[in-house]
Amino acid sequence: MKFIKFSILILLSLNSFAQKENNNWIFGGGNVINFNSGTAVISATSSSFLCLDNSTTVSDPETGDLLFYSNGTTVYNANHEVMMNGTGLLGHSSGGNAAFALKQPGINTLYYLFTSDAWAGSQGLRYSVIDMSLDGGLGGVTEIKNEILLENATEKIAAIKHSNNLDVWLITHPYNSNEFHTFLINQNGLNLNPSISTTGMTHSGGTNGTYNAAGQMAVSLDGSKIATAVFDAGKIEVLSFNDTNGQIELMYQFNEQKAWGACFSPDGNKLYVSHWGGSQSESIHQYDLSLLSEELIEGSRVLVGDVNGTGDSYDAGYLQLTPTGKIYIAIYNASYLASIESPDAYGSMCDFQPGFIYLAQSSKAGLTSYLYSKNPTFTSINEEENKVDYKFTIFPNPSKDLIRIQSDIKSGYLVVIDSEGKKVLEKPYSEGNPEIDISTLASGYYIISLIDNSSEQAAYSRFIKE
């Protein structure tokens, strides 16, 4: 098993993670984050932009220059002016993924702009077409505008590239249904006949009759997994995705009070979840999807941290993977975002930062939505110098009182972390004293870290206390 020194930050090559068309984010009360330099540069729009949930922002794939952005009701061009024919869209600024733009494959100037109503509203999910060759290159919404795609739709929208890495699947979930509808977009345009999968729970009902329409839909970078947060039902579903035929199948379902935001780590093995309101409104939890059973994955749930909320009953909002491989978390009405700096790592090692990046305007519940590049190339700092393969075995596992450790590490120290992310045990370790007394620990799931004194590198494993 390969382990990397804790202090190393695994970074993602900006250009390989995504083309530069995702290098600008415009969201919330008019915040701008530009990633062209490889770091987050903060500014504000000169427009009257407001989006309560996820917006969409599109940049030039070669230069990273801003092209347009939308909150589901209005489209703004690169000059922060209303785009030609860009008003009167029938989305809603609180429509979950209020807007989601996807380029038509093979045609550089045409984009489909999808907009959603809030709380399964009567406007449903619609699409318009933007032609960037109009208005002297500033773009315009064409006569194809506010066309209905799903009349009865939840707020959940996501997109994954087809297995041919050219075409795109738009993933949607009708309301009052346990179906997913995936629509193919290729060089011929949007295919209005979806691939339909009947799987998972029915998204219907909830507070005020429609609150189970809310919650984020997330996808993994490799396109193999989807997660849906079903808000008022308090559920997180993890599903497999077939990127050749668009079919979806339920893998796991977990209870999560007021589940709201969801995001996969870059390697797809960790799932992060936020909660909109309730006693956990500031809390961010992590699941380890690399484990071999639903029971073990559910047991791996760990609190990685709490955002610095604003005192509102709503705190942590949607989550989004950045072009630099971090995960940003919206905080409602705050002047800052939270960040997960090393999201591939387990538990507290993911380096959660509750008030990481300060903004020019207030944040709202969302960030910006976009299509990921598939299977990006990762670049790690000094990885070859710092990687070590340790043998690290815990037995018996599960155990009630004592565990024994077998490892190549001769001496070091041990840290045990519980399912809430709290350190419950820390002690020196030597190969001559491999027994650890866990009799005083509560029953549950734990992660154990073993740090080598000679190299200062670490291995980790997991155990269950009966």
C-alpha positions in Angstrom: 0.0 0.0 0.0 1.3 3.4 -0.9 1.3 6.3 1.6 2.4 9.9 1.1 3.8 12.2 3.7 0.9 14.2 5.3 2.4 17.6 4.5 2.5 17.0 0.7 -0.3 18.7 -1.1 -1.5 16.7 -4.1 -2.1 19.4 -6.8 -3.9 19.1 -10.1 -2.4 20.4 -13.3 -4.7 23.3 -14.2 -4.6 22.7 -17.9 -5.2 18.9 -17.6 -7.9 19.1 -15.0 -10.1 21.1 -17.4 -9.8 23.3 -20.4 -9.7 26.9 -19.5 -13.4 27.3 -20.2 -14.0 26.7 -16.5 -11.4 29.2 -15.2 -13.8 31.9 -14.2 -16.5 31.4 -11.5 -19.2 34.1 -11.1 -21.7 33.3 -8.3 -23.5 34.5 -5.2 -23.8 38.3 -5.0 -21.5 38.9 -7.9 -18.3 37.3 -6.9 -15.6 36.5 -9.5 -12.9 33.9 -9.0 -10.3 33.6 -11.8 -8.1 30.5 -11.9 -6.0 31.4 -14.9 -2.8 31.9 -12.9 -3.2 28.6 -11.1 -4.4 30.3 -7.9 -7.7 31.9 -7.0 -7.8 35.6 -7.9 -10.9 37.4 -6.4 -12.9 40.3 -7.8 -16.5 41.4 -8.3 -18.8 41.9 -11.3 -19.9 45.3 -12.4 -23.4 43.8 -13.2 -26.3 43.5 -10.8 -25.8 39.7 -10.8 -27.4 37.6 -8.0 -27.7 33.8 -7.9 -28.9 32.1 -4.7 -27.8 28.7 -5.8 -25.4 27.3 -8.5 -24.8 29.6 -11.5 -23.0 28.8 -14.7 -19.9 30.5 -16.1 -18.2 29.8 -19.4 -14.7 31.0 -20.5 -12.7 30.7 -23.7 -11.1 27.2 -23.7 -7.8 28.5 -25.0 -7.3 31.8 -23.3 -9.5 31.5 -20.2 -11.1 34.9 -21.0 -14.7 35.2 -19.8 -17.4 34.6 -22.4 -20.7 34.6 -20.5 -22.5 33.7 -17.2 -26.1 33.2 -16.1 -28.2 32.9 -13.0 -31.1 31.1 -14.8 -33.1 34.3 -15.5 -30.5 36.5 -17.3 -27.4 35.9 -19.4 -24.5 38.4 -19.1 -21.7 38.7 -21.6 -17.9 39.3 -21.2 -18.5 43.0 -20.6 -20.9 42.2 -17.7 -23.7 43.6 -19.8 -27.0 41.7 -20.5 -26.4 39.5 -23.5 -28.4 40.1 -26.7 -31.8 38.5 -26.1 -30.5 37.4 -22.7 -33.4 38.4 -20.4 -36.6 36.6 -19.7 -35.2 33.1 -19.2 -37.7 30.9 -17.2 -35.2 29.5 -14.7 -35.0 30.6 -11.0 -32.0 32.0 -9.2 -32.8 29.6 -6.4 -33.2 26.7 -8.7 -30.4 24.5 -7.4 -28.4 24.3 -10.5 -30.1 27.5 -11.7 -28.2 27.4 -15.0 -25.9 24.9 -16.6 -24.1 25.7 -19.9 -22.8 23.0 -22.3 -21.0 23.5 -25.6 -22.4 21.6 -28.6 -19.6 19.1 -29.5 -17.8 20.0 -32.7 -19.3 23.5 -33.0 -17.2 26.1 -31.2 -19.8 28.9 -31.2 -22.9 27.1 -30.0 -23.8 26.5 -26.3 -26.9 24.9 -24.7 -28.0 26.8 -21.6 -30.2 24.7 -19.3 -32.3 26.5 -16.6 -34.3 25.0 -13.7 -37.2 26.3 -11.7 -37.1 26.2 -7.9 -38.8 23.6 -5.7 -40.2 21.6 -8.7 -41.9 24.8 -10.0 -44.2 25.0 -13.0 -41.5 26.2 -15.4 -39.6 22.9 -15.1 -36.3 22.3 -16.8 -35.8 24.3 -20.1 -33.1 25.0 -22.6 -32.0 27.9 -24.8 -29.2 28.1 -27.4 -26.4 30.7 -27.3 -24.5 31.6 -30.4 -21.2 33.3 -29.6 -20.8 34.6 -33.2 -23.6 37.1 -32.6 -23.3 40.7 -31.5 -19.7 41.1 -32.7 -18.5 38.1 -30.7 -20.2 39.0 -27.4 -22.9 36.3 -28.2 -26.6 36.2 -28.1 -29.5 34.0 -27.2 -31.0 32.6 -30.4 -34.7 32.1 -31.3 -34.3 28.7 -29.6 -35.2 30.0 -26.1 -37.0 28.6 -23.1 -37.8 25.3 -24.8 -39.2 22.7 -22.3 -37.1 19.6 -21.6 -38.8 18.3 -18.5 -42.1 19.8 -17.3 -41.9 18.2 -13.9 -38.3 18.4 -12.8 -36.2 18.5 -9.6 -33.5 21.1 -9.2 -30.8 18.4 -9.9 -28.7 18.8 -13.0 -25.2 17.4 -13.8 -23.2 16.5 -16.9 -20.7 13.8 -17.8 -18.7 13.3 -21.0 -19.6 10.3 -23.1 -17.2 7.4 -23.3 -16.0 8.7 -26.6 -14.8 11.8 -24.7 -16.5 14.0 -27.3 -20.2 13.9 -26.7 -21.9 14.9 -23.4 -24.6 13.4 -21.2 -26.9 15.9 -19.4 -28.2 14.1 -16.3 -31.6 15.1 -14.8 -34.1 13.7 -12.4 -37.9 14.2 -12.8 -40.0 15.1 -9.8 -42.5 12.6 -8.3 -40.3 9.9 -9.9 -37.6 7.4 -9.3 -36.2 7.8 -12.8 -33.1 9.5 -14.1 -33.3 11.0 -17.6 -30.0 11.4 -19.4 -29.9 13.4 -22.7 -27.1 13.1 -25.2 -25.6 16.2 -26.8 -23.4 15.6 -29.9 -22.5 17.4 -33.1 -26.1 17.1 -34.2 -27.4 18.9 -31.1 -29.5 17.9 -28.2 -31.3 14.5 -28.5 -34.7 15.0 -26.9 -35.2 11.3 -26.4 -33.5 10.4 -23.1 -32.0 7.3 -21.8 -34.2 6.5 -18.8 -33.1 4.6 -15.7 -35.5 3.5 -13.0 -33.5 3.2 -9.8 -33.2 4.7 -6.3 -35.8 6.5 -4.3 -38.7 8.5 -5.6 -38.0 12.3 -5.3 -41.3 13.7 -4.2 -43.0 15.5 -1.3 -41.2 17.1 1.6 -41.8 20.3 3.6 -44.2 22.6 1.7 -44.9 19.7 -0.6 -41.9 20.0 -2.9 -38.7 20.3 -0.8 -37.4 16.9 -1.9 -36.8 18.5 -5.3 -33.8 20.2 -3.7 -30.3 19.1 -3.1 -27.1 18.8 -5.2 -26.3 16.2 -7.8 -22.6 15.5 -8.1 -20.5 13.5 -10.5 -17.0 11.9 -10.2 -14.2 13.1 -12.5 -14.0 9.7 -14.2 -17.7 9.8 -14.9 -18.4 6.4 -13.2 -20.4 7.7 -10.2 -23.2 10.1 -9.3 -24.4 11.3 -5.9 -27.7 12.9 -5.2 -28.7 14.7 -2.0 -32.4 14.4 -1.4 -32.9 17.3 1.0 -36.1 16.8 3.1 -35.9 13.0 2.9 -32.5 13.2 4.5 -30.9 10.8 2.1 -27.7 10.6 0.1 -27.7 8.2 -2.9 -24.5 7.0 -4.6 -25.1 5.5 -8.1 -23.1 4.0 -10.9 -23.1 5.7 -14.4 -22.6 4.0 -17.7 -21.0 6.7 -19.9 -21.7 4.7 -23.1 -25.5 4.3 -22.8 -26.4 6.8 -20.1 -27.8 4.2 -17.8 -27.7 4.7 -14.0 -27.9 2.1 -11.2 -28.2 2.6 -7.4 -25.1 1.5 -5.4 -25.6 2.9 -1.9 -28.1 4.9 0.1 -27.3 6.6 3.4 -29.3 8.7 5.9 -28.1 12.3 6.0 -30.2 14.8 7.9 -31.2 17.7 5.5 -28.7 16.5 2.9 -27.8 19.5 0.6 -24.4 19.7 -1.0 -22.4 16.8 -2.4 -19.0 16.6 -4.1 -16.5 13.7 -4.9 -12.8 14.0 -4.3 -10.6 14.1 -7.5 -9.9 10.4 -7.2 -13.6 9.6 -6.7 -13.0 7.7 -3.5 -14.3 10.3 -1.0 -17.7 11.9 -1.0 -18.3 15.1 0.9 -21.7 16.2 2.2 -23.2 19.4 3.6 -26.5 20.0 5.4 -28.9 22.9 4.8 -30.4 23.9 8.1 -30.9 21.9 11.2 -28.4 21.0 13.9 -25.7 20.1 11.3 -26.0 23.2 9.2 -22.3 24.0 9.6 -21.0 20.4 9.4 -19.1 18.8 6.5 -19.0 15.0 6.5 -16.9 12.6 4.5 -17.6 9.0 3.3 -14.8 6.6 2.2 -16.1 5.0 -1.0 -13.0 2.9 -1.4 -14.3 0.4 1.1 -15.8 -2.9 0.0 -19.4 -2.8 1.4 -22.2 -0.4 2.1 -21.9 -1.1 5.8 -18.2 -0.2 5.9 -18.8 2.9 3.8 -21.6 4.1 6.0 -19.4 3.4 9.0 -16.6 5.5 7.6 -18.7 8.7 7.8 -16.5 11.2 9.6 -16.9 14.9 10.4 -14.0 16.8 8.7 -15.0 20.2 10.1 -17.5 22.9 10.6 -17.8 26.1 8.5 -17.7 29.5 10.1 -21.4 30.2 9.7 -23.0 33.6 9.8 -25.6 32.8 12.5 -28.2 32.1 10.0 -30.1 28.8 10.2 -28.6 28.1 6.8 -24.8 27.8 6.7 -22.9 25.3 4.5 -24.3 25.3 1.0 -23.2 23.6 -2.3 -19.7 22.2 -2.8 -17.6 22.3 -6.0 -14.3 20.9 -7.2 -12.0 23.7 -8.4 -9.7 23.7 -11.4 -6.8 23.4 -8.9 -8.1 20.2 -7.3 -9.5 21.7 -4.1 -13.1 21.7 -3.0 -14.8 25.0 -2.2 -17.9 25.3 0.0 -20.4 28.1 -0.2 -21.4 29.7 3.1 -24.7 31.5 3.1 -24.4 35.3 3.5 -20.8 35.1 4.4 -17.9 37.1 2.9 -15.7 33.9 2.5 -15.7 30.3 1.4 -14.5 27.2 3.2 -12.1 24.9 1.5 -11.0 21.3 1.5 -7.3 21.5 0.5 -6.5 17.8 0.1 -9.8 16.1 -0.7 -8.4 12.7 -1.6 -7.2 12.2 2.0 -9.2 10.6 4.7 -10.7 12.4 7.7 -8.9 15.3 9.2 -6.0 14.7 6.8 -8.1 16.3 4.0 -7.1 19.7 5.6 -10.5 21.4 6.0 -10.2 25.2 6.2 -13.4 26.8 7.5 -12.7 30.4 6.4 -10.3 29.9 3.6 -10.9 32.5 0.8 -12.3 36.0 1.3 -14.7 37.4 -1.3 -15.5 40.8 -2.8 -19.3 40.3 -2.3 -21.4 38.1 -0.2 -21.7 34.4 -0.8 -25.0 32.7 -1.2 -25.9 28.9 -1.2 -24.1 28.0 -4.4 -21.0 28.4 -6.5 -20.9 27.6 -10.3 -21.7 24.4 -12.2 -19.6 23.1 -15.1 -18.7 20.0 -17.1 -15.5 18.2 -15.8 -12.8 16.9 -18.1 -12.7 13.1 -17.8 -9.7 11.3 -16.1 -7.5 14.3 -15.6 -3.7 13.9 -15.0 -2.6 14.6 -11.5 0.7 16.2 -10.6 2.1 15.8 -7.1 4.9 17.8 -5.5 8.0 15.8 -4.8 6.0 12.6 -4.9 8.9 10.3 -5.9 11.0 11.6 -3.1 8.3 11.2 -0.4 6.4 8.1 -1.2 7.0 5.0 0.9 5.3 1.6 0.7 4.7 0.4 4.3 3.3 -2.9 5.4 0.6 -2.0 7.9 -1.8 -4.6 9.3 -4.2 -4.5 12.2 -5.6 -7.6 13.8 -8.0 -8.8 15.1 -10.3 -6.5 13.3 -13.0 -6.0 14.6 -11.9 -6.1 18.2 -13.4 -5.4 21.7 -10.3 -4.7 23.7 -6.9 -5.1 22.1 -5.5 -4.7 18.6 -2.1 -5.7 17.4 -0.1 -3.9 14.7 2.3 -5.4 12.2 4.3 -2.9 10.3 7.6 -2.2 8.6 7.9 0.9 10.8 10.3 0.3 13.7 9.3 3.3 15.9 7.0 6.2 15.7 3.7 7.3 17.2 0.1 6.4 16.7 -2.9 8.7 16.3 -6.5 7.3 16.5 -9.4 9.4 15.1 -13.1 8.6 15.6 -16.0 8.9 13.2 -16.5 12.5 14.2 -13.0 13.5 13.3 -11.8 13.7 16.9 -8.5 12.5 18.1 -9.2 9.9 20.8 -5.8 8.3 21.3 -2.2 9.3 20.7 0.8 7.3 22.0 4.4 6.3 21.0 4.8 3.1 19.0 7.6 0.6 18.8 7.8 -2.8 17.1 8.5 -4.4 20.5 5.2 -3.1 21.9 2.6 -3.6 19.1 -0.5 -4.0 21.3 -3.0 -1.1 21.6 -5.7 -1.1 24.3 -9.0 0.1 22.8 -11.2 -1.2 25.5 -12.2 2.3 26.6 -13.2 3.5 23.2 -16.9 3.6 22.2 -18.1 1.1 19.6 -17.7 2.3 16.1 -15.4 3.0 13.2 -11.9 4.4 13.6 -8.9 5.5 11.5 -5.4 4.8 12.9 -2.3 6.7 11.7 1.2 5.4 12.2 3.9 8.0 11.7 7.5 6.8 11.2 10.0 8.6 13.4 12.9 8.2 10.9 11.1 9.5 7.8 8.3 11.5 9.3 6.0 9.8 6.8 2.8 8.1 7.7 0.7 5.1 7.0 -2.9 4.7 7.9 -5.5 2.0 8.3 -9.0 1.4 9.7 -10.5 -0.7 12.5 -13.8 -1.4 14.0 -14.3 -1.4 17.8 -17.1 -3.8 18.7 
